[in-house]
């Protein structure tokens, strides 16, 4: 399970780029603002997402660093949203 900070960032990423998108992402500053976290909380949560392969920071291809969403993050969030929605 993700920490609160990482989960806030994950849902902010999804709201900024859409539920089915991966391989793209917002600038780090836009994401931090959308997640409404302090700088320390943002860095901690982002490090967690990177460490488990949910996102990477692209500092090479743009003038501003971007947080790139990887497919496992979208699958994880989809699973979270669908928990408990099964009718028995």
C-alpha positions in Angstrom: 0.0 0.0 0.0 1.3 3.5 -0.8 1.9 6.1 1.8 -0.6 9.0 1.9 1.9 11.3 0.1 2.5 8.9 -2.7 -1.2 8.2 -3.0 -1.9 12.0 -3.2 0.7 12.3 -5.9 -0.6 9.3 -7.8 -4.2 10.6 -7.9 -2.9 14.1 -8.8 -1.0 12.5 -11.7 -4.0 10.7 -12.9 -6.2 13.8 -12.8 -3.6 15.8 -14.8 -3.0 13.3 -17.5 -6.1 11.0 -17.6 -6.8 7.4 -16.6 -5.5 5.6 -19.6 -2.4 7.6 -20.3 1.2 6.5 -19.6 4.5 7.5 -20.8 3.6 11.2 -20.3 3.3 13.5 -17.4 3.2 17.0 -16.0 6.1 19.1 -14.8 7.2 18.5 -11.3 6.0 21.9 -10.2 2.5 21.5 -11.7 2.3 18.1 -10.0 3.4 19.4 -6.6 0.8 22.2 -6.8 -2.0 19.7 -7.9 -1.1 17.3 -5.1 -1.1 20.2 -2.5 1.8 18.8 -0.6 4.8 20.5 1.1 8.1 20.2 -0.7 9.3 17.6 1.7 6.1 15.5 1.5 6.2 15.8 -2.3 9.8 14.6 -2.5 9.2 11.7 -0.2 6.0 10.6 -2.1 7.7 11.0 -5.5 10.7 9.0 -4.3 8.4 6.2 -3.2 6.6 6.1 -6.6 9.9 6.0 -8.4 11.3 3.2 -6.1 8.4 0.9 -7.0 8.4 1.6 -10.7 5.2 3.7 -10.9 6.8 6.8 -12.2 10.1 8.2 -13.4 11.5 11.7 -13.5 12.5 12.9 -17.0 15.1 15.5 -16.6 16.7 15.0 -20.1 14.1 15.7 -22.8 12.5 19.0 -21.6 13.6 22.2 -20.2 11.6 21.5 -17.0 11.7 18.1 -15.3 8.6 16.0 -15.9 7.1 13.1 -13.9 6.3 10.3 -16.3 3.6 7.9 -15.4 4.3 4.2 -16.0 1.6 1.6 -16.7 1.8 -0.1 -13.3 0.5 3.1 -11.6 -2.6 3.2 -13.8 -3.3 -0.5 -13.1 -2.8 0.0 -9.3 -5.2 3.0 -9.2 -7.8 1.2 -11.3 -7.6 -1.7 -8.8 -8.0 0.7 -5.9 -11.0 2.3 -7.4 -12.7 -1.0 -8.2 -12.2 -2.6 -4.7 -15.5 -3.4 -3.2 -17.4 -2.8 -6.3 -18.1 -6.5 -7.0 -21.7 -7.6 -6.4 -22.1 -11.0 -4.9 
